[in-house]
Amino acid sequence: MELKQSSRFFKIICNVSSTKYEIVRHAAKKILGWKLSYDEDTDEWDVFWTDTAVQPEKLAKMKHYQRINHFPGMYLISRKNYLAFNLGKLKRIFPDSYNFYPRTWVIPCDLGDLKSFMSSKKNPYVIVKPEASCQGRGIYITKRIEDINPDEKHVVQEYLTKPFLIDNLKFDLRIYVLVTSCDPLRIFIHEDGLTRFATEEYEKPNSTNIEDMCMHLTNYAINKNNPNFIQNEDPECDDVGHKRSLKSTYDFIQNEGYDVERLKGRIDDMIIKTLCAVQPNLCHHYRSCQADDYSRAMCFEILGFDVIIDKKLNPYVLEVNHTPSFSTDSPLDRTIKKTVISQALELVNVSTRNRKKYFKKQKEDIQKRSMTGKMERLTIEERKLLISSLNSKRNKYEMKHCGGYRKIYPTENDEYNKYIEASDNLWQEWTGAKIVRSRRLETKSPVPRPIRPATNNTQKPKSQVIVKVPSKAESYMERPSSTIFERLSQPVIRKYRSTTVNCLPGIIYEEKKDQKKDMPIMINPCIEYDKPIIKPRVYSEIKASPANRPIAQRHIGLTLKEILSGRPGTSSKSRYLNFALGSK
């Protein structure tokens, strides 16, 4: 057992059973020196890398020292329709701050607004994308509303007809963003990325070139099949070919006389605002799955932001990819993506020390629970102190191990808090949490007592009769008659078998052939012998009908009120009861 534990704590284990990218395995094993695991069902791992979205159930089963490369709920910006919904809601509240996203319509919901827009413009070119697709599949450009099928789900964006060009080619930027925490947000941008170019010289869209996707689209999956595509073969010459490095693009823009630092600042600003739109949802998912994890460090995610620049050097967010492609078709691809992945894994602070601390604390908690029978819970002040100490340790570690990443949030000022608060209010209204919370506050609020008028001590206050006003539902109810109600509320003891109560023994009447009158037979009144010794006969088996019986035996029924009070009236019923109890 000791050998098994020592081998378990020997190396960091990275589970790569759910990824297809070789560069992830290379970065974990060759660069960081971790041990790889290919078993999907095991939970003996420190880092789990997957190419698909993570469900909340997966996060809920994880241990506090483990890390996974996705946040539950990130689909709210990674899917095109949800990105349009969330940014559109905040754009209505902050129209000047959220103007970095092209005008977007979600079909079929916004079909009426799209028709009015296209009818008011002279050449309303729009780009139509399926809401859940990638690599440029199903994308086309049109200016006719008849070309858009209203029965299918699409995301339609206003086409930017005046983009910034390099070598007369249209391009977009792939910026790698690392999110290491959602509560609070911790956002990093890598200094290097990719620039993807179209393979045909750009011209404004018209009826002749509107179907040339290699001119208007910059997707690598589309342009790599074009004969004009030039692959970069030397990572040192990163400004050659139709896929270049982000650094070389910034250098070209700066050499053209533009302010690159201002452009970077605007890109940082719109990335932070985009993530502020989903922070409440990410925080809710994380706290619901791991409420006792005060480090908030179990999830991290590398996002791929697709950014396009217009002629005036204004950046726009086109898409957000929560699973960016890490395929390495060229040496430049391999160099950049290897650095992005390895430095991200180093920045999330994975170590065997965290694993040892977790199992040691688990053992101590089990011992305390077995000794005291109680679970140790932190107070609110202790929790705040623990969170602040963990955040300070985390800041120191990130400053030393950021590598090529640059921290852009949290910032020194609190200018982005208003966007998070607005997103929180919108999320609560959308999910109904705000209504439920307001109802809880109303029920918990104390009801003010009515102020009574002052009265003299000599005069006695008149007793006020409170008249209950029946509700609408009660008014439709038919109240039973008094005779039926009294009869049901005062049940009587049956003639041939009495009820079994603590104050009186059960009596069963059995007819005998030798006697003319029925004699009562006593039953054991003890609780453990509650069942009668003599099986009672069915009423139909008794030959003598009640009408033929004597009057003294015909009216033997006693009410519960008389039995419980112990003061029955001086009638034939009481006399017979005394006779029955006295004869043993």
Order of alpha helices (4+ residues) and beta strands (2+ residues): alpha-beta-alpha-beta-beta-alpha-beta-alpha-alpha-beta-alpha-beta-beta-beta-beta-beta-beta-beta-alpha-alpha-beta-alpha-alpha-alpha-beta-beta-alpha-alpha-alpha-beta-alpha-alpha-alpha-alpha-beta-beta-alpha-alpha-alpha
